Amino acid sequence: MSKKTKLFEHEVMQDKASVIAYLKELIKGLEKGKITLADSKEKISLAPPELMQLSLKGKRNNKGEELRFRLTWKHARSEKAPSLKVDSADD
């Protein structure tokens, strides 16, 4: 019973002030527990929990510099486990 993966991707050149504004909105979303990403083609809402994996990577070479950050988390299972019955009575 797998669900289809929904993916949002958006890449564009932005000035520093715009990038800072986006990052501030991401922080607000993290604090509220809901982040919505949208453009003219796609929209996705994410629900970050209290515990997340944070990955930061920085790189510099003669072509330029790069900063990557990634937040990942798993959803708590909301499905009930199958019930188990143990009976020691003889039939």
BELLIN-V434127 format. One line per field, one symbol per residue. phi: phi as a letter, one per 20 degrees, with the letter a starting at -180 (. if undefined). A space follows every 10 residues. Layout:
phi: ???
This chain:
phi: .eeffdcdcb cbfcfgffff fffffffgff fenbcddbcf dcbbdccfef dcedccccbc bfeqcbcccb dcbdeffdff fgfdcdcdfe e
